[in-house]
Amino acid sequence: VHLTVLVYNSISRRIGSARVYVLADSTYGSCCIDEKTAAHINADALIHFGHSCGSSRKSKLPVLYVHVRPGVSIPQLLS
């Protein structure tokens, strides 16, 4: 099972009936959040995994930043 599926399932279980989307194709760079795609699906908030640049911090949506550290196991991420 791909890590993305595990993360999706974990988030979906915790938030109930809200819709969850996983995007992996940022219009800009991997450090930027994809507000343009989020607007197309009328997103209420975003979760950004990985490093982020300064421009991402100016989002109009609430953003939870998850900074991934090397050496963290999948069970640790899902707990």
C-alpha positions as CSV (number, residue, x, y, z in Angstrom):
1,V,0.0,0.0,0.0
2,H,1.3,3.4,-1.0
3,L,2.1,5.9,1.8
4,T,-0.4,8.3,0.3
5,V,-3.3,5.8,0.8
6,L,-2.3,5.3,4.4
7,V,-2.2,9.0,5.1
8,Y,-5.6,9.5,3.3
9,N,-7.2,6.7,5.2
10,S,-5.9,7.9,8.6
11,I,-7.1,11.5,7.9
12,S,-10.5,10.3,6.6
13,R,-11.1,8.2,9.7
14,R,-10.4,11.1,12.0
15,I,-12.5,13.8,10.4
16,G,-15.7,11.8,9.6
17,S,-17.9,12.7,6.7
18,A,-15.8,15.6,5.3
19,R,-14.3,15.1,1.8
20,V,-10.6,14.5,1.7
21,Y,-8.4,15.0,-1.4
22,V,-4.8,14.2,-1.9
23,L,-2.9,16.3,-4.4
24,A,0.6,15.5,-5.5
25,D,1.1,17.7,-8.5
26,S,1.6,21.3,-7.4
27,T,1.3,23.9,-10.1
28,Y,4.3,25.7,-8.7
29,G,6.9,23.8,-6.7
30,S,6.9,21.1,-4.1
31,C,7.4,23.8,-1.4
32,C,4.3,25.7,-2.4
33,I,0.7,24.9,-1.5
34,D,-1.7,24.5,-4.4
35,E,-4.4,27.1,-3.6
36,K,-5.5,27.2,-7.2
37,T,-6.6,23.5,-7.1
38,A,-8.0,24.0,-3.6
39,A,-10.2,26.8,-5.0
40,H,-11.6,24.5,-7.7
41,I,-12.8,22.0,-5.1
42,N,-14.0,24.7,-2.6
43,A,-11.5,23.5,0.0
44,D,-11.9,24.8,3.6
45,A,-8.3,24.0,4.6
46,L,-5.1,22.4,3.4
47,I,-2.5,20.1,4.9
48,H,1.0,20.5,3.4
49,F,3.5,17.7,3.8
50,G,7.2,18.5,3.4
51,H,9.3,21.7,3.3
52,S,7.6,25.0,2.5
53,C,8.8,28.3,1.1
54,G,7.9,31.8,2.3
55,S,5.2,32.3,-0.3
56,S,3.2,29.4,1.1
57,R,2.7,31.2,4.3
58,K,0.5,33.9,2.7
59,S,-2.4,31.5,2.0
60,K,-6.0,32.6,2.2
61,L,-6.9,29.2,3.6
62,P,-5.9,27.7,6.9
63,V,-2.9,25.5,6.3
64,L,-1.4,22.8,8.6
65,Y,2.3,22.3,7.8
66,V,3.7,18.8,8.4
67,H,7.4,18.9,8.2
68,V,8.6,15.4,7.3
69,R,11.7,14.2,9.0
70,P,13.9,11.5,7.6
71,G,13.9,8.3,9.7
72,V,10.2,8.6,10.9
73,S,8.4,5.3,10.4
74,I,4.9,5.0,8.9
75,P,3.3,3.8,12.3
76,Q,4.7,7.0,13.9
77,L,3.2,9.2,11.2
78,L,-0.2,7.5,11.6
79,S,-0.4,7.6,15.4
